[in-house]
Amino acid sequence: MKKFGFLRAIVLSFYSADLYRDVGRNWKGTGLLYLMLLLAICWVPTAIRMHFGLHRFAETRVPKITAELPDITIADGVMHSNPPGRHEFRDEDPRPGRDASVFIIDDTIDDIPSDIPPGTMMLTRREFGGAQPNRSERRVFKLSAIGDMNLTRQKVGDFLSSLQFWLPPIAFAFSVLGSLVFRLVQALLYGSLAQMFAKSKQVSIDFRTALRIAAVAVTPVIVLRTLIWFLPSEPSWYIRWPVAILITLGYLRFAAGALANEPASASPIAT
């Protein structure tokens, strides 16, 4: 019978040989449900932080933006602003190490200038687009492909204020799904290594059991990665990835050793 539930396993995965024995001996399936629960829990803080960030944005920035924002009308592929002229909006609180992003509305010109600075988005009489941050890449769309629309200060303010309610749940769902696909592919690779480590300890496990062990062995890395997201800065990928791989390999070896040292009275390894 299974000794440890999924929630306890998240904590015990950092140090408990008994957990890894239980995963190999008593858990069923491939570990997919465990991995899904783990990722959902780890993405919750990010969704909450996004909600409060958007709430703060709605309370502090949206009134300033809408107060300066002109009413915009796009008809037959041509934009008009009221009041007319050039209107520039700059991010007052850019992320550390990044230049402030800029959004410009200008109904005095038809085309977006070729020398637009990186991180700048622009809406002209006939085009919308800009230059990507830290890249020599421009993306420009003709307004004739967008269709007619009328944007007032009230509509823009209501839309920006509503982001705090619907954007975090959508981002949460896509983040969990995307990370689950990535971690499943990773588990397939780590599962093969789990079998190899187990064989070196004279322990025979099938691939489903190896997948379960891999799902639990990667837990410390997933938890630590979640915590790192909340630091002011984080290590570069070429540091994070090798360290994450080494940590996971260490836990796979730890799991193989735990299975090799299980009590003689233990039940056979479950599949």
SVG drawing of the C-alpha trace seen along z (x, -y; Angstrom):
<svg xmlns="http://www.w3.org/2000/svg" viewBox="-16 -68 43 78">
<polyline fill="none" stroke="black" stroke-width="0.4" points="0.0,0.0 1.2,-3.5 2.7,-5.2 3.2,-8.7 0.7,-11.0 1.6,-13.5 1.7,-16.5 4.1,-14.9 6.2,-13.6 7.0,-17.2 8.7,-17.8 10.2,-14.4 11.7,-14.3 14.5,-16.4 15.8,-13.9 13.7,-10.8 15.0,-7.4 11.7,-5.9 9.8,-8.0 11.8,-6.9 11.4,-3.3 7.6,-3.9 7.5,-5.4 9.2,-2.4 7.4,0.2 3.9,-1.0 3.0,-3.9 1.1,-3.1 1.2,-4.6 3.8,-6.8 3.8,-9.8 1.8,-12.0 -0.8,-13.1 1.9,-13.8 3.9,-15.9 0.7,-17.8 -0.1,-18.6 3.5,-19.6 3.6,-22.0 0.1,-23.5 1.2,-24.2 4.5,-25.8 2.7,-28.0 0.2,-29.3 2.5,-31.9 3.4,-33.3 -0.3,-33.7 -0.9,-35.4 2.0,-37.7 0.7,-38.5 -2.7,-39.3 -1.4,-41.7 1.0,-43.3 -1.9,-43.9 -4.0,-45.2 -1.3,-47.7 -1.0,-48.6 -4.8,-49.2 -4.7,-51.4 -1.6,-53.5 -0.8,-53.4 -4.1,-53.0 -5.5,-56.3 -2.4,-58.1 -2.4,-56.3 -6.0,-57.0 -5.8,-60.6 -3.1,-61.2 -4.5,-58.8 -6.2,-60.2 -9.4,-58.7 -8.4,-56.6 -10.5,-55.9 -9.3,-53.5 -11.4,-53.5 -10.5,-52.2 -7.0,-51.5 -6.3,-55.0 -5.9,-56.1 -7.0,-59.4 -6.4,-60.5 -8.3,-63.1 -6.5,-65.3 -4.3,-64.9 -0.5,-64.9 2.2,-62.8 1.5,-61.1 4.3,-59.2 4.0,-56.8 7.1,-55.5 7.3,-52.7 8.1,-54.4 9.2,-51.2 11.2,-49.0 12.6,-45.7 16.2,-45.9 18.7,-45.7 16.2,-46.6 15.6,-49.9 12.2,-51.5 9.6,-50.5 7.9,-53.2 4.6,-53.4 4.0,-56.2 0.8,-57.3 1.4,-59.7 -1.2,-60.5 1.1,-63.0 3.0,-60.3 2.0,-57.3 4.9,-54.8 6.9,-53.7 10.4,-55.1 13.1,-52.6 15.4,-53.8 12.8,-53.2 14.7,-52.3 14.5,-48.7 11.7,-48.3 9.5,-50.9 6.0,-50.2 4.3,-52.8 0.9,-53.5 0.9,-55.7 -1.8,-56.7 -1.4,-53.5 0.9,-51.1 1.3,-49.5 4.5,-47.8 7.9,-48.3 11.4,-47.0 11.9,-44.1 13.9,-44.7 17.6,-43.6 17.1,-42.5 17.6,-44.0 14.1,-43.0 11.1,-45.1 7.6,-43.9 5.1,-46.1 1.5,-45.5 -0.7,-47.5 -3.8,-49.0 -5.8,-48.0 -5.5,-44.4 -6.9,-45.2 -10.3,-46.5 -12.3,-49.4 -12.4,-50.2 -13.1,-53.1 -11.0,-53.2 -12.0,-55.7 -10.3,-56.4 -13.1,-54.6 -12.9,-51.5 -9.1,-51.3 -9.2,-51.9 -11.9,-49.2 -9.9,-46.7 -6.6,-47.4 -8.3,-47.3 -9.9,-43.9 -6.6,-42.2 -6.0,-41.5 -9.1,-39.2 -8.8,-37.1 -5.1,-37.2 -3.6,-35.3 -5.9,-32.3 -5.3,-32.0 -1.5,-32.4 -1.6,-29.9 -3.4,-27.2 -1.0,-27.7 2.0,-27.7 1.0,-24.4 0.2,-22.8 3.4,-24.0 5.7,-23.0 3.9,-19.6 4.8,-18.8 8.4,-19.9 8.7,-17.9 7.2,-14.8 9.8,-14.9 12.4,-15.4 11.0,-12.5 11.4,-10.2 15.1,-10.9 15.6,-10.8 13.6,-7.6 16.1,-5.9 18.9,-7.1 16.9,-5.9 16.9,-2.4 20.6,-2.6 21.3,-3.7 19.1,-1.0 20.8,1.7 24.2,0.5 22.8,1.2 21.5,4.7 17.9,3.5 15.5,4.2 12.7,1.7 10.4,1.4 10.1,-1.9 6.8,-3.0 8.5,-2.7 11.5,-4.6 9.2,-7.4 7.6,-7.7 11.0,-7.9 12.1,-10.5 9.0,-12.6 9.8,-12.7 13.6,-13.1 13.0,-16.3 10.9,-17.8 13.7,-19.6 14.8,-21.3 11.2,-22.4 10.7,-23.8 14.0,-25.6 13.4,-27.0 10.1,-28.4 11.8,-30.1 14.5,-31.6 11.8,-33.3 11.1,-35.5 14.6,-36.7 15.6,-40.1 17.8,-38.4 18.5,-34.9 21.5,-33.0 21.9,-32.7 20.6,-29.6 24.0,-28.2 24.5,-28.1 20.9,-27.0 20.7,-24.1 23.9,-22.3 23.2,-22.7 19.6,-21.4 20.8,-18.4 23.4,-17.5 20.9,-17.8 18.4,-15.6 21.1,-13.0 22.1,-13.0 18.5,-12.3 18.2,-9.5 21.3,-7.8 19.9,-8.4 16.6,-6.7 18.5,-3.8 20.5,-3.4 17.2,-3.6 15.7,-0.7 18.9,1.3 18.8,1.0 15.2,1.7 14.3,4.1 14.2,7.8 10.5,7.9 9.5,5.2 6.9,6.0 7.9,6.3 8.4,3.1 5.1,2.0 4.4,1.3"/>
</svg>
